[in-house]
Amino acid sequence: SHVVGQIDDNNFGISGVERFFDDELKKEVSINTSLNLTLDSNLQYLIREELIKADKIFNVIGSAALLMNVDNGRILSLISLPDYDLNKRSSIQDNVYTNKITKGVYEMGSVFKTFTLAAGLKNKIINSKTMFNNLERKISCAGREISEHDKLPKNLSAEQILIQSSNIGAIRIAQKVGIEKYKNFLNSLKLFETINFDLEEVGTPLPFKWGKCKLATASFGHGITTTPLQLARAYAILGNGGYEIKPTILQLKKMSKQKKQIISQETSTTINNMLRKVVANEEGTANFANIEGYEVGGKTGTALKSFGGVYTNKKLNTFVSLFPTSRPKYVLLVVLDEPKPAPDFIYEFQNGYKHKGEKRNTSGWNTVVVAGKIIEKIGPILAIKNLQVSR
């Protein structure tokens, strides 16, 4: 519903594709070309079904998913729930009209740590093995305390900071990179501008004022906003060898042959390898997405939602995955809005797992589970070869 959109009583498009092409369709000339979308109905159905299941298991107020080709930006699936049935207009509530993928502007949490690592790698300030020793358990910035979500080792390498999702480690990397280089890198990924897309319903990230404490919190995705669509595009760039892409839902759109390269192939390969370890290594935060044969890599993000400038305990949980990481073809983004702890079977999924039985509510325990289920279902349709699992 969000993609196709709707028309008013006078047959004028008022949302979605109907609105975007309304001016063309109103012209009194014959149109000889069909308007074909890149969306795959089979993938749409399977992903939507998994989100509906997740909505019940985790008792969310909303969810969303995006599947995109990392090389050409063609979107194969775009789902935002709750959605609506135009045949039942009288029962539609205003809040369901928001397309969370394109219009939603959110703090996304630790998914930003990948950008922090990438900025350090691009500027040759760190490599994956650079050690950060004697990391503090907590630090104070502008009178506010920043700490780790879990108890982590005091000494971590750069890649371990990403794998184990260390807030303090991400801050230390960002401090080495510096405000200007970090800001320039995020701007090169176009995370903060209004995206040029095939739908008019797009959000504009909130203005961000840089400073020492802002650099610290931005390094782990706190206090800094973007849209899920822009987040997925940025991950696609990191995964595809560093080449800029333009997301699209239009089949006819010609792809630019000249692509700007944001990061080197070497940096892209390093990032892909680290994202793989986030999923495949036991200490990683995304083990539930380690679906055999698909070489999944990705990063979790758990962000506290704020209302009226005050942070609450309500969460927006995100998982962005690239697969297969040896040569990424697809980026899959899954968002759960205000998930609740799930029934025990989720937490006892693996015998002897390190957190067996604990009722956790971070991204690794819900969005990652959903993404893993989705990849299991869509992998055969995408015809990804069964790959040797790498660690």
Buried (B, 14 or more C-beta within 10 A) or exposed (E): BBBEBBBEEEEEBEBBBBBBBBEEEEEEEEEEEEEEBBBBEEBBEBBBBBBBEBBEBBEBBBBBBBBBBBBBBBBBBBBBBBBBEEEEEEEBEEEBBBBBBBBBBBBBBBBBBBBBBBBBBBBEBBEBEBEBEEBEEEBEBEEEEBEBBEEBEEEBBBBBBBBBBBBBBBBBBBBBBBBEBBBBBBEBBBBBEEBEBBBBBBBBBEEBEEEEBBBBBBBBBBBBBBBBBBBBBBBBBBBBBBBBBBBBBBEEBEEEEEBEEBBEEEBBBBBBBBBBBBBBBEBBBBBBBBBEBBBBBBBBBBBEBEEEEEEEEBBBBBBBBBBBBBBBBBBBBBBBBBBBBBEEEBBBEEEEBEBEEEEBBBBBBBBBBBBBBBBBBBBEEBEBEEBEBEE
